[in-house]
């Protein structure tokens, strides 16, 4: 999908009279860490409250300490929300799509046939590879997770694979495929903000992505052998019987899948593609399942609650529809508002400037870029900002160290794109948790989390850091002469 163009302010762009010192910039940063750590981690609150506390603290610092007007602060929030608007709209649509695909029999059909051909011993690595292929073909990790991913959760449950493990495998494949796809929004964004040819960027990422994903698939192969065990006698037949007894599972139920992925492969953007998938789901519900037209659109709004006679199947097929997205979207809106405030009052620019000043050589610059992308991910709550802020802020420094632009582009995407789903208040994490019904970390609402099993999120930045240290995939010998200068015009020692 095409995101709105956004140019973050660099350190030099900030008004010196209102430019925060490092100490001032760390006040809201530490506030976010403390509020979310105590509120969500220790007290077990939903992230809404701690995010609001963080917004109030950041706004107070900006208004009363740094001298920003309320209009300045509102504008920062508005910029961030506008940048994330398509993600918010996709969240609305994907919740409705899941409900309509359940009522149409599409997801139940994928579960039914998947249980016939997959086994516990190969389920996790096969899931990761299939998710990667689909994400590469359509250029969207979110669409892959919200469609095929939901079905894989059901298949894994039927095979005795814990849902957090399945979710981790889906995410590893979805993000690995997304990173390498020329149709991906983040891939195009990383190339654009670093002034890199798109296919040069994809080529530069290829070896690192292949190594990280290959290691993840091997880990899933080992985990699969231990996770599933023996399926209780009659379990698969019971689940398949419940599905076949509740839905018409003729091949016509794959129509929404064909429409959605067909449009994606043809090059349509994610949002209209998913909307088309909703209409195809409603049409299939009416024509194949025999549901009344008004009832099918009620599913679109209010979700599904089928009576299959088998509790585990019923629980898997309950969905909230469009109305059920409110909890998730409210977290995303609050997180985006906080990220916009942190950008507007100069916190992100100051942190990036300090990082640039601390760099001591090409290897440190590449590794520091990855760290910067992860930090911005955490405090802006959106992967676009994690690519744009370091990509725009550090590219002059890459020139001065004699590094190519694709060194920068692969660094920001290797660390920025996959890691967002690990951060509980991040838009990607909130979305994935809502789609899978699994939180990112254990202890949230008494459920186990997917983050420990999302191997690609750890391996991708680790491979980046290892490659930077060893010089593999990067020309870190340094081709510039003289003392490198930061993008703000100050020396790296300033």
C-alpha positions as CSV (number, residue, x, y, z in Angstrom):
1,X,0.0,0.0,0.0
2,X,1.1,3.6,-0.6
3,X,1.8,5.5,2.6
4,X,1.6,9.3,2.9
5,X,5.0,10.9,2.4
6,X,6.6,12.0,5.7
7,X,9.8,13.9,6.3
8,X,10.8,13.8,10.0
9,X,12.7,16.7,11.3
10,X,16.4,16.2,11.9
11,X,18.3,17.7,14.8
12,X,19.3,20.7,12.6
13,X,15.7,21.3,11.7
14,X,14.7,21.9,15.4
15,X,14.4,25.4,16.7
16,X,17.5,25.8,19.0
17,X,15.3,27.6,21.5
18,X,13.0,24.6,21.8
19,X,15.5,21.8,21.0
20,X,15.5,19.3,23.9
21,X,18.7,18.3,25.5
22,X,19.5,14.7,25.9
23,X,18.3,14.8,29.5
24,X,15.0,16.5,28.5
25,X,14.5,14.0,25.7
26,X,14.9,11.1,28.0
27,X,12.2,12.3,30.4
28,X,9.2,11.2,28.2
29,X,11.2,8.2,27.0
30,X,11.7,6.9,30.5
31,X,8.1,7.9,31.3
32,X,6.9,5.6,28.5
33,X,9.1,2.7,29.7
34,X,8.0,3.1,33.3
35,X,4.3,3.6,32.6
36,X,4.0,0.7,30.2
37,X,6.3,-1.5,32.3
38,X,4.4,-0.9,35.5
39,X,0.9,-0.4,34.1
40,X,0.9,-3.3,31.6
41,X,3.7,-5.5,32.7
42,X,3.2,-5.4,36.6
43,X,-0.4,-4.2,37.2
44,X,-1.8,-6.2,34.2
45,X,-3.7,-3.2,32.8
46,X,-4.6,-3.0,29.1
47,X,-2.2,-0.6,27.4
48,X,-4.8,2.2,26.9
49,X,-4.2,3.8,30.3
50,X,-0.4,3.7,30.3
51,X,-0.4,5.1,26.8
52,X,-2.6,7.9,27.9
53,X,-0.3,8.6,30.8
54,X,2.6,8.7,28.4
55,X,0.8,11.1,26.0
56,X,0.0,13.5,28.9
57,X,3.6,13.5,30.1
58,X,5.1,14.0,26.6
59,X,2.6,16.8,25.9
60,X,3.4,18.5,29.3
61,X,7.1,18.3,28.5
62,X,6.5,19.8,25.1
63,X,4.2,22.6,26.3
64,X,5.6,23.7,29.6
65,X,9.3,22.8,29.3
66,X,10.1,23.2,25.6
67,X,7.6,25.9,24.7
68,X,5.5,24.2,22.0
69,X,2.0,25.4,21.6
70,X,-1.1,23.2,21.8
71,X,-1.5,23.7,18.0
72,X,2.1,22.3,17.5
73,X,1.3,19.3,19.6
74,X,-2.0,18.6,17.9
75,X,-0.3,18.9,14.5
76,X,2.3,16.3,15.5
77,X,-0.5,13.9,16.6
78,X,-2.4,14.6,13.3
79,X,0.7,13.9,11.2
80,X,1.3,10.6,12.9
81,X,-2.4,9.5,12.6
82,X,-2.5,10.5,9.0
83,X,0.7,8.5,8.3
84,X,-0.9,5.5,10.0
85,X,-4.4,6.0,8.6
86,X,-4.3,3.2,6.0
87,X,-3.1,0.8,8.8
88,X,-6.1,1.9,10.9
89,X,-8.5,1.4,7.9
90,X,-7.0,-2.0,7.2
91,X,-7.6,-3.0,10.8
92,X,-11.3,-2.1,10.5
93,X,-11.6,-4.1,7.2
94,X,-9.6,-7.2,8.3
95,X,-11.8,-7.8,11.3
96,X,-14.8,-7.7,9.1
97,X,-13.1,-9.9,6.5
98,X,-12.3,-12.6,9.1
99,X,-16.0,-12.6,10.2
100,X,-17.3,-12.8,6.6
101,X,-14.8,-15.5,5.6
102,X,-15.8,-17.6,8.6
103,X,-19.5,-17.3,7.8
104,X,-18.8,-18.0,4.1
105,X,-17.0,-21.3,5.1
106,X,-13.7,-20.1,3.7
107,X,-11.7,-20.4,6.9
108,X,-13.5,-23.5,8.1
109,X,-12.9,-25.0,4.6
110,X,-9.1,-24.3,4.8
111,X,-9.1,-25.8,8.3
112,X,-11.0,-28.9,7.1
113,X,-8.7,-29.7,4.1
114,X,-5.6,-28.6,5.9
115,X,-6.2,-31.1,8.7
116,X,-6.3,-33.8,6.0
117,X,-2.9,-33.1,4.5
118,X,-0.7,-31.7,7.3
119,X,0.8,-33.5,10.2
120,X,2.3,-32.3,13.5
121,X,5.8,-33.3,12.5
122,X,6.0,-30.9,9.6
123,X,3.3,-28.3,10.4
124,X,5.4,-25.4,11.8
125,X,8.1,-25.3,9.1
126,X,5.5,-25.8,6.3
127,X,3.4,-23.0,7.8
128,X,6.4,-20.6,7.8
129,X,7.3,-21.4,4.2
130,X,3.7,-21.1,2.9
131,X,3.3,-17.8,4.7
132,X,6.5,-16.5,3.2
133,X,5.5,-17.5,-0.3
134,X,2.1,-15.9,0.0
135,X,3.5,-12.7,1.6
136,X,6.1,-12.5,-1.2
137,X,3.5,-12.9,-3.9
138,X,1.0,-10.3,-2.5
139,X,3.5,-8.0,-0.7
140,X,1.6,-7.8,2.6
141,X,2.4,-9.5,5.9
142,X,-0.8,-8.2,7.5
143,X,-3.0,-9.6,4.7
144,X,-1.2,-13.0,4.9
145,X,-1.7,-13.1,8.7
146,X,-5.3,-12.0,8.6
147,X,-6.4,-14.5,6.0
148,X,-4.3,-17.7,5.7
149,X,-2.9,-17.1,9.2
150,X,-6.2,-17.4,10.9
151,X,-6.9,-20.7,9.1
152,X,-3.4,-22.0,10.1
153,X,-4.2,-21.2,13.8
154,X,-7.3,-23.5,13.5
155,X,-5.4,-26.2,11.7
156,X,-2.6,-26.1,14.3
157,X,-5.1,-26.4,17.1
158,X,-6.6,-29.5,15.5
159,X,-3.1,-31.0,15.3
160,X,-2.3,-30.3,18.9
161,X,0.1,-27.4,18.1
162,X,-0.1,-24.5,20.6
163,X,-1.5,-21.4,19.0
164,X,1.5,-19.2,20.1
165,X,3.9,-21.5,18.2
166,X,1.7,-21.4,15.1
167,X,1.4,-17.6,15.3
168,X,5.2,-17.3,15.6
169,X,5.7,-19.5,12.5
170,X,3.1,-17.5,10.5
171,X,4.8,-14.2,11.5
172,X,8.2,-15.4,10.6
173,X,7.1,-16.4,7.1
174,X,4.9,-13.4,6.6
175,X,7.5,-10.8,7.5
176,X,10.4,-12.7,5.7
177,X,8.3,-12.8,2.5
178,X,7.1,-9.2,2.9
179,X,10.7,-8.0,3.2
180,X,11.7,-9.5,-0.2
181,X,8.6,-8.5,-2.1
182,X,8.7,-5.7,-4.6
183,X,5.0,-5.1,-3.9
184,X,5.6,-4.5,-0.2
185,X,4.9,-1.1,1.3
186,X,7.8,-1.2,3.7
187,X,10.2,-2.5,1.1
188,X,9.3,0.4,-1.2
189,X,9.4,2.9,1.6
190,X,12.9,1.8,2.8
191,X,14.2,2.1,-0.8
192,X,12.5,5.5,-1.2
193,X,13.7,7.2,2.0
194,X,17.3,6.1,1.5
195,X,17.3,7.0,-2.2
196,X,18.0,3.4,-3.3
197,X,16.9,1.6,-6.4
198,X,14.1,-0.8,-5.3
199,X,15.7,-3.9,-6.8
200,X,19.2,-3.0,-5.4
201,X,17.6,-2.8,-2.0
202,X,15.9,-6.2,-2.4
203,X,19.1,-7.7,-3.7
204,X,21.1,-6.3,-0.7
205,X,18.6,-7.9,1.7
206,X,18.5,-11.3,0.0
207,X,21.4,-13.1,1.8
208,X,20.6,-11.8,5.2
209,X,16.9,-12.6,4.9
210,X,17.6,-16.0,3.5
211,X,20.0,-16.9,6.4
212,X,17.7,-15.6,9.1
213,X,14.6,-17.3,7.6
214,X,16.5,-20.5,6.9
215,X,17.6,-20.7,10.6
216,X,14.0,-19.9,11.7
217,X,12.6,-22.8,9.5
218,X,15.2,-25.2,11.0
219,X,14.1,-24.1,14.5
220,X,10.5,-24.7,13.6
221,X,11.3,-28.2,12.2
222,X,12.9,-29.1,15.5
223,X,10.0,-27.5,17.5
224,X,7.4,-29.3,15.4
225,X,8.9,-32.7,16.2
226,X,8.5,-31.9,19.9
227,X,5.3,-29.8,20.0
228,X,2.6,-31.9,18.4
229,X,3.1,-35.3,19.8
230,X,0.5,-38.0,19.1
231,X,-2.9,-36.7,18.0
232,X,-5.6,-38.2,20.3
233,X,-7.6,-40.9,18.4
234,X,-10.6,-39.4,16.6
235,X,-9.6,-35.8,17.3
236,X,-9.1,-34.7,13.7
237,X,-12.2,-36.6,12.6
238,X,-14.3,-34.9,15.4
239,X,-13.1,-31.5,14.3
240,X,-13.7,-32.2,10.6
241,X,-17.1,-33.6,11.4
242,X,-18.0,-30.4,13.3
243,X,-16.9,-28.2,10.5
244,X,-18.7,-30.2,7.8
245,X,-21.8,-30.4,9.9
246,X,-21.9,-26.6,10.3
247,X,-20.9,-25.3,6.9
248,X,-21.2,-26.3,3.2
249,X,-17.6,-27.0,2.4
250,X,-17.8,-27.3,-1.4
251,X,-14.9,-25.8,-3.4
252,X,-17.0,-22.7,-3.9
253,X,-16.0,-21.6,-0.4
254,X,-12.5,-20.6,-1.7
255,X,-14.1,-17.9,-3.9
256,X,-13.2,-15.1,-1.4
257,X,-9.6,-16.4,-1.2
258,X,-9.3,-16.4,-5.0
259,X,-10.8,-12.9,-5.3
260,X,-8.5,-11.4,-2.6
261,X,-5.2,-13.0,-3.7
262,X,-6.0,-12.6,-7.3
263,X,-6.4,-8.8,-7.0
264,X,-3.3,-8.6,-4.8
265,X,-1.3,-10.5,-7.4
266,X,-2.7,-8.3,-10.1
267,X,-1.2,-5.3,-8.2
268,X,-4.2,-3.8,-6.5
269,X,-3.4,-2.0,-3.2
270,X,-4.1,-3.8,0.1
271,X,-7.1,-1.8,1.2
272,X,-9.4,-2.2,-1.9
273,X,-8.2,-5.8,-2.2
274,X,-9.4,-6.5,1.3
275,X,-12.7,-4.7,0.8
276,X,-13.3,-6.8,-2.3
277,X,-12.6,-9.9,-0.1
278,X,-15.3,-8.7,2.3
279,X,-17.8,-8.4,-0.5
280,X,-16.8,-11.8,-1.8
281,X,-17.2,-13.3,1.7
282,X,-20.7,-11.8,2.1
283,X,-21.7,-13.1,-1.4
284,X,-20.4,-16.6,-0.6
285,X,-22.2,-16.6,2.7
286,X,-25.5,-15.8,0.9
287,X,-25.1,-18.0,-2.2
288,X,-23.2,-21.0,-0.7
289,X,-24.2,-21.1,2.9
290,X,-27.8,-20.0,2.3
291,X,-27.7,-17.1,4.8
292,X,-30.1,-14.3,4.4
293,X,-28.7,-11.1,2.9
294,X,-29.4,-9.0,6.0
295,X,-27.9,-11.7,8.3
296,X,-24.8,-11.8,6.2
297,X,-24.2,-8.1,6.7
298,X,-25.0,-8.4,10.4
299,X,-22.0,-10.9,10.5
300,X,-19.9,-8.2,8.8
301,X,-20.7,-5.8,11.7
302,X,-21.1,-8.0,14.7
303,X,-19.1,-11.1,13.9
304,X,-19.7,-14.8,14.2
305,X,-20.7,-17.2,17.1
306,X,-21.4,-20.6,15.4
307,X,-22.7,-23.6,17.3
308,X,-20.7,-26.5,16.0
309,X,-21.2,-28.9,19.0
310,X,-17.4,-29.1,19.6
311,X,-16.2,-26.4,22.0
312,X,-12.7,-26.2,20.6
313,X,-14.1,-25.6,17.1
314,X,-16.7,-23.1,18.3
315,X,-14.0,-21.1,20.1
316,X,-11.8,-21.0,17.0
317,X,-14.6,-19.7,14.8
318,X,-15.9,-16.9,17.1
319,X,-15.1,-13.5,15.7
320,X,-16.0,-9.9,16.6
321,X,-16.6,-8.4,13.1
322,X,-16.2,-4.7,12.4
323,X,-17.5,-3.8,15.9
324,X,-14.9,-6.1,17.5
325,X,-12.0,-4.0,16.2
326,X,-12.6,-1.1,18.6
327,X,-10.3,-2.4,21.4
328,X,-7.4,-2.9,18.9
329,X,-7.9,0.3,17.0
330,X,-8.1,2.4,20.2
331,X,-4.7,1.1,21.2
332,X,-3.2,1.8,17.8
333,X,-4.6,5.4,17.8
334,X,-3.2,6.1,21.2
335,X,0.2,4.6,20.3
336,X,0.3,6.7,17.0
337,X,-0.6,9.8,18.9
338,X,2.3,9.2,21.4
339,X,4.7,8.6,18.5
340,X,3.6,11.8,16.8
341,X,4.2,13.8,20.0
342,X,7.6,12.3,20.5
343,X,8.5,13.3,16.9
344,X,7.0,16.8,17.1
345,X,8.8,17.8,20.3
346,X,12.1,16.6,18.9
347,X,12.7,13.5,21.1
348,X,13.3,11.1,18.2
349,X,15.6,13.6,16.4
350,X,17.7,14.1,19.5
351,X,18.0,10.4,20.0
352,X,19.1,9.9,16.4
353,X,21.6,12.7,16.6
354,X,23.1,11.3,19.7
355,X,23.4,7.9,18.0
356,X,25.2,9.5,15.0
357,X,27.6,11.3,17.4
358,X,28.4,8.0,19.1
359,X,29.3,6.2,15.9
360,X,32.9,5.2,15.6
361,X,33.3,3.6,12.2
362,X,31.3,2.0,9.4
363,X,30.6,-1.2,11.3
364,X,29.3,0.8,14.3
365,X,27.1,2.9,11.9
366,X,25.4,-0.1,10.4
367,X,24.8,-1.8,13.8
368,X,23.7,1.6,15.3
369,X,21.2,2.0,12.5
370,X,19.6,-1.3,13.4
371,X,19.4,-0.3,17.0
372,X,18.0,3.1,16.0
373,X,15.2,1.4,14.0
374,X,14.3,-0.8,16.9
375,X,14.2,2.1,19.3
376,X,12.1,4.2,17.0
377,X,9.8,1.2,16.5
378,X,9.3,1.1,20.3
379,X,8.5,4.8,20.8
380,X,6.6,5.6,17.6
381,X,4.5,2.4,17.6
382,X,4.7,2.0,13.8
383,X,7.1,0.3,11.5
384,X,6.9,3.2,8.9
385,X,8.5,5.6,11.4
386,X,11.2,3.0,12.3
387,X,12.2,3.1,8.6
388,X,11.7,6.8,7.8
389,X,13.4,8.4,10.9
390,X,16.8,6.6,10.8
391,X,16.6,6.3,7.0
392,X,16.2,10.1,6.5
393,X,18.4,11.1,9.5
394,X,21.4,8.9,8.9
395,X,21.8,8.8,5.1
396,X,24.2,11.7,4.9
397,X,26.4,9.9,7.4
398,X,26.5,6.9,5.2
399,X,27.7,9.0,2.4
400,X,30.4,10.5,4.5
401,X,31.6,7.0,5.6
402,X,31.6,5.9,1.9
403,X,28.8,3.3,2.4
404,X,26.3,2.6,-0.3
405,X,22.6,3.7,0.1
406,X,21.5,0.0,0.0
407,X,23.7,-0.6,3.1
408,X,21.4,1.9,4.9
409,X,18.2,0.6,3.4
410,X,18.8,-3.0,4.3
411,X,19.9,-2.0,7.8
412,X,16.7,-0.1,8.6
413,X,14.4,-2.8,7.2
414,X,16.2,-5.8,8.6
415,X,15.8,-4.3,12.1
416,X,12.7,-2.2,11.7
417,X,10.2,-4.3,9.7
418,X,10.2,-7.6,11.7
419,X,10.6,-6.3,15.3
420,X,7.4,-4.2,15.7
421,X,5.3,-7.2,16.4
422,X,7.4,-7.9,19.6
423,X,6.3,-4.6,21.2
424,X,2.9,-4.9,22.9
425,X,1.7,-1.4,22.1
426,X,3.0,-1.3,18.5
427,X,0.4,-1.2,15.7
428,X,1.7,-4.5,14.2
429,X,1.7,-6.3,17.5
430,X,-1.8,-5.2,18.5
431,X,-3.0,-6.2,15.0
432,X,-1.4,-9.6,15.1
433,X,-2.6,-10.3,18.7
434,X,-6.2,-9.4,17.7
435,X,-6.1,-11.6,14.5
436,X,-4.6,-14.6,16.2
437,X,-6.2,-14.2,19.6
438,X,-2.8,-14.6,21.1
439,X,-0.9,-11.8,22.9
440,X,2.8,-11.1,22.1
441,X,4.1,-12.0,25.6
442,X,3.1,-14.5,28.3
443,X,1.2,-13.3,31.2
444,X,-1.1,-10.9,29.3
445,X,-4.7,-11.8,30.3
446,X,-3.4,-15.2,31.5
447,X,-2.4,-16.4,28.0
448,X,0.8,-17.6,26.5
449,X,2.5,-15.3,24.0
450,X,3.7,-15.6,20.4
451,X,6.9,-13.5,20.8
452,X,9.1,-16.3,22.1
453,X,8.3,-18.3,19.0
454,X,8.6,-15.5,16.5
455,X,12.2,-16.5,15.6
456,X,12.6,-14.3,12.5
457,X,12.2,-11.1,14.6
458,X,15.3,-12.0,16.6
459,X,17.3,-13.6,13.8
460,X,16.9,-10.8,11.3
461,X,18.5,-8.1,13.4
462,X,21.1,-10.5,14.8
463,X,22.2,-11.5,11.3
464,X,22.4,-7.8,10.5
465,X,24.6,-7.1,13.5
466,X,26.8,-10.1,12.8
467,X,27.1,-9.1,9.1
468,X,28.1,-5.6,10.1
469,X,30.8,-6.8,12.5
470,X,32.2,-9.3,10.0
471,X,31.8,-7.1,7.0
472,X,29.6,-9.7,5.2
473,X,27.2,-8.0,2.8
474,X,28.5,-4.5,3.6
475,X,31.5,-2.6,2.5
476,X,32.5,-1.5,6.0
477,X,36.1,-0.9,5.2
478,X,35.3,2.8,4.9
479,X,36.0,4.7,1.6
480,X,35.8,8.2,2.9
481,X,38.8,10.3,4.0
482,X,39.0,12.8,6.8
483,X,36.8,13.0,9.9
484,X,33.2,11.8,9.3
485,X,30.6,14.4,10.0
486,X,27.0,13.8,11.1
487,X,24.0,14.7,9.0
488,X,23.6,17.9,11.1
489,X,26.9,19.3,10.0
490,X,28.7,18.6,13.3
491,X,31.6,16.2,13.7
492,X,31.0,12.8,15.0
493,X,32.8,13.8,18.2
494,X,30.6,16.8,18.9
